[in-house]
Amino acid sequence: MDLLVRDGRRATTVQKLTMEAIAKRAKVSKATIYRWWPSKAAVVIDAFMENHLAHTRIPEGVPVRDALLAHLKSLITQYAGPQGKLVAQIIAEGQYDPETMANFRERFWQERAAAVEKLMRRGIDEGVFRSDLDPKSAAQLFYAPVYFHLLFGVSPLDDTLAEQLVDLGIRDLAAHPDQDGTARVLRTPTHAGPGRRPSSAPD
């Protein structure tokens, strides 16, 4: 990975990286590299994962909120540094190279998403989240803003962002109603005829 990021600075880009350069740095032949990885994108993704997964694990044996907050804080900390620039390049590369995007989903995203979905199911079982919650959608609710902030740089990637995401997410997905006795659940309003309001709309 030091071919892409060196001393905290970008050395080259995923797009410009070649298998020749990878083989030269590893001091092996290109044939050896291809024996283990089908493309340069696969090499980059595996190199990224080796460091990333070790630092962004989801804690076990702690409350759901604490586990989610710790995971998001570690994820955001990683993405605030060189690894964030690297994953942004991988995503950019995948916009015009379907193989890169497929590799990223298969080698990285699917496993990460499944781990967070497991945590969401645990939250449902423990009464933290609503029983009708879709774990996959809930996981995306927490993850999507991190990638939005990473790619657009609209605000700093820091602990404050993680705390805001967890507080807002858990409040809106909570199993218990608000203090006024009504649960704030987002629903798609039904279409009503002329002069009528949707039945789900509040009076």
C-alpha positions as a Python dict, from the first residue, in 0.01 Angstrom:
ca = {
    (1, 'M'): (0, 0, 0),
    (2, 'D'): (301, 231, 35),
    (3, 'L'): (302, 258, -345),
    (4, 'L'): (-18, 462, -309),
    (5, 'V'): (40, 639, 23),
    (6, 'R'): (387, 717, 156),
    (7, 'D'): (460, 919, 473),
    (8, 'G'): (96, 1023, 486),
    (9, 'R'): (108, 1165, 133),
    (10, 'R'): (-17, 1029, -195),
    (11, 'A'): (261, 859, -391),
    (12, 'T'): (50, 763, -692),
    (13, 'T'): (-313, 679, -769),
    (14, 'V'): (-497, 352, -812),
    (15, 'Q'): (-563, 449, -1172),
    (16, 'K'): (-192, 501, -1247),
    (17, 'L'): (-70, 205, -1046),
    (18, 'T'): (53, -89, -1254),
    (19, 'M'): (105, -457, -1187),
    (20, 'E'): (467, -404, -1289),
    (21, 'A'): (515, -156, -1007),
    (22, 'I'): (347, -390, -759),
    (23, 'A'): (568, -681, -865),
    (24, 'K'): (880, -467, -848),
    (25, 'R'): (802, -348, -494),
    (26, 'A'): (722, -706, -384),
    (27, 'K'): (1037, -831, -559),
    (28, 'V'): (849, -1104, -743),
    (29, 'S'): (739, -1160, -1102),
    (30, 'K'): (408, -1036, -1244),
    (31, 'A'): (311, -1399, -1295),
    (32, 'T'): (339, -1455, -919),
    (33, 'I'): (115, -1157, -849),
    (34, 'Y'): (-144, -1279, -1099),
    (35, 'R'): (-135, -1623, -942),
    (36, 'W'): (-289, -1477, -626),
    (37, 'W'): (-481, -1170, -747),
    (38, 'P'): (-679, -1126, -1069),
    (39, 'S'): (-613, -752, -1100),
    (40, 'K'): (-433, -455, -947),
    (41, 'A'): (-760, -348, -786),
    (42, 'A'): (-779, -679, -600),
    (43, 'V'): (-423, -628, -473),
    (44, 'V'): (-503, -277, -353),
    (45, 'I'): (-829, -382, -186),
    (46, 'D'): (-663, -671, 0),
    (47, 'A'): (-377, -445, 113),
    (48, 'F'): (-631, -190, 233),
    (49, 'M'): (-833, -455, 417),
    (50, 'E'): (-534, -606, 594),
    (51, 'N'): (-478, -286, 790),
    (52, 'H'): (-834, -154, 796),
    (53, 'L'): (-1019, -452, 946),
    (54, 'A'): (-777, -484, 1235),
    (55, 'H'): (-855, -129, 1344),
    (56, 'T'): (-1232, -117, 1289),
    (57, 'R'): (-1368, -424, 1462),
    (58, 'I'): (-1711, -419, 1626),
    (59, 'P'): (-1669, -477, 2002),
    (60, 'E'): (-1855, -769, 2160),
    (61, 'G'): (-1992, -798, 2511),
    (62, 'V'): (-2092, -430, 2536),
    (63, 'P'): (-2428, -253, 2485),
    (64, 'V'): (-2539, -208, 2124),
    (65, 'R'): (-2499, 172, 2135),
    (66, 'D'): (-2146, 144, 2273),
    (67, 'A'): (-2047, -116, 2014),
    (68, 'L'): (-2188, 91, 1727),
    (69, 'L'): (-2025, 412, 1853),
    (70, 'A'): (-1686, 247, 1899),
    (71, 'H'): (-1702, 97, 1550),
    (72, 'L'): (-1803, 423, 1381),
    (73, 'K'): (-1537, 619, 1570),
    (74, 'S'): (-1267, 376, 1461),
    (75, 'L'): (-1398, 373, 1103),
    (76, 'I'): (-1404, 751, 1085),
    (77, 'T'): (-1057, 777, 1239),
    (78, 'Q'): (-923, 548, 967),
    (79, 'Y'): (-1100, 738, 691),
    (80, 'A'): (-973, 1073, 820),
    (81, 'G'): (-620, 963, 727),
    (82, 'P'): (-444, 806, 427),
    (83, 'Q'): (-680, 506, 424),
    (84, 'G'): (-971, 740, 353),
    (85, 'K'): (-794, 877, 47),
    (86, 'L'): (-726, 522, -65),
    (87, 'V'): (-1084, 397, -29),
    (88, 'A'): (-1207, 711, -209),
    (89, 'Q'): (-977, 623, -499),
    (90, 'I'): (-1105, 266, -506),
    (91, 'I'): (-1464, 391, -521),
    (92, 'A'): (-1370, 639, -795),
    (93, 'E'): (-1194, 365, -993),
    (94, 'G'): (-1505, 151, -963),
    (95, 'Q'): (-1721, 413, -1134),
    (96, 'Y'): (-1579, 324, -1476),
    (97, 'D'): (-1434, -19, -1399),
    (98, 'P'): (-1712, -264, -1299),
    (99, 'E'): (-1454, -527, -1203),
    (100, 'T'): (-1303, -295, -941),
    (101, 'M'): (-1643, -219, -790),
    (102, 'A'): (-1736, -587, -789),
    (103, 'N'): (-1407, -671, -616),
    (104, 'F'): (-1462, -399, -357),
    (105, 'R'): (-1813, -522, -279),
    (106, 'E'): (-1709, -887, -264),
    (107, 'R'): (-1379, -852, -78),
    (108, 'F'): (-1469, -568, 157),
    (109, 'W'): (-1817, -420, 162),
    (110, 'Q'): (-2033, -731, 194),
    (111, 'E'): (-1850, -861, 500),
    (112, 'R'): (-1850, -519, 670),
    (113, 'A'): (-2219, -463, 599),
    (114, 'A'): (-2304, -812, 728),
    (115, 'A'): (-2122, -739, 1056),
    (116, 'V'): (-2320, -419, 1113),
    (117, 'E'): (-2646, -591, 1012),
    (118, 'K'): (-2570, -854, 1278),
    (119, 'L'): (-2537, -574, 1533),
    (120, 'M'): (-2869, -428, 1416),
    (121, 'R'): (-3040, -767, 1465),
    (122, 'R'): (-2894, -785, 1813),
    (123, 'G'): (-3040, -441, 1881),
    (124, 'I'): (-3381, -565, 1769),
    (125, 'D'): (-3355, -876, 1989),
    (126, 'E'): (-3255, -666, 2291),
    (127, 'G'): (-3532, -411, 2241),
    (128, 'V'): (-3303, -124, 2141),
    (129, 'F'): (-3457, -98, 1793),
    (130, 'R'): (-3810, -146, 1665),
    (131, 'S'): (-3911, -505, 1595),
    (132, 'D'): (-4016, -420, 1236),
    (133, 'L'): (-3674, -276, 1151),
    (134, 'D'): (-3493, -402, 842),
    (135, 'P'): (-3132, -467, 958),
    (136, 'K'): (-2989, -405, 612),
    (137, 'S'): (-3155, -64, 577),
    (138, 'A'): (-3054, 28, 931),
    (139, 'A'): (-2690, -58, 863),
    (140, 'Q'): (-2696, 162, 552),
    (141, 'L'): (-2846, 445, 757),
    (142, 'F'): (-2538, 450, 981),
    (143, 'Y'): (-2278, 381, 710),
    (144, 'A'): (-2396, 603, 424),
    (145, 'P'): (-2324, 940, 594),
    (146, 'V'): (-1964, 834, 665),
    (147, 'Y'): (-1899, 776, 295),
    (148, 'F'): (-2086, 1097, 205),
    (149, 'H'): (-1858, 1299, 433),
    (150, 'L'): (-1552, 1111, 305),
    (151, 'L'): (-1624, 1173, -64),
    (152, 'F'): (-1762, 1528, -42),
    (153, 'G'): (-1569, 1664, 256),
    (154, 'V'): (-1871, 1859, 382),
    (155, 'S'): (-1747, 1847, 742),
    (156, 'P'): (-1458, 1694, 940),
    (157, 'L'): (-1434, 1319, 987),
    (158, 'D'): (-1409, 1307, 1366),
    (159, 'D'): (-1566, 1166, 1683),
    (160, 'T'): (-1838, 1432, 1676),
    (161, 'L'): (-1972, 1291, 1350),
    (162, 'A'): (-1982, 939, 1496),
    (163, 'E'): (-2169, 1059, 1806),
    (164, 'Q'): (-2421, 1251, 1597),
    (165, 'L'): (-2490, 952, 1372),
    (166, 'V'): (-2541, 716, 1665),
    (167, 'D'): (-2758, 956, 1864),
    (168, 'L'): (-2980, 1046, 1568),
    (169, 'G'): (-2997, 692, 1435),
    (170, 'I'): (-3083, 522, 1762),
    (171, 'R'): (-3340, 789, 1847),
    (172, 'D'): (-3520, 747, 1516),
    (173, 'L'): (-3501, 367, 1519),
    (174, 'A'): (-3581, 325, 1887),
    (175, 'A'): (-3824, 56, 1999),
    (176, 'H'): (-3992, 289, 2246),
    (177, 'P'): (-4218, 582, 2152),
    (178, 'D'): (-4137, 947, 2217),
    (179, 'Q'): (-4250, 1115, 2536),
    (180, 'D'): (-4575, 1230, 2378),
    (181, 'G'): (-4665, 864, 2322),
    (182, 'T'): (-4627, 861, 1943),
    (183, 'A'): (-4348, 683, 1763),
    (184, 'R'): (-4186, 891, 1494),
    (185, 'V'): (-4170, 643, 1209),
    (186, 'L'): (-4105, 761, 856),
    (187, 'R'): (-4370, 625, 621),
    (188, 'T'): (-4449, 695, 257),
    (189, 'P'): (-4776, 893, 251),
    (190, 'T'): (-5063, 745, 53),
    (191, 'H'): (-5218, 948, -227),
    (192, 'A'): (-5557, 1095, -146),
    (193, 'G'): (-5831, 1225, -371),
    (194, 'P'): (-5904, 1594, -427),
    (195, 'G'): (-5973, 1776, -104),
    (196, 'R'): (-5862, 1482, 111),
    (197, 'R'): (-5548, 1444, 316),
    (198, 'P'): (-5353, 1116, 342),
    (199, 'S'): (-5486, 906, 626),
    (200, 'S'): (-5135, 875, 776),
    (201, 'A'): (-5087, 1252, 799),
    (202, 'P'): (-5126, 1410, 1144),
    (203, 'D'): (-5423, 1635, 1209),
}
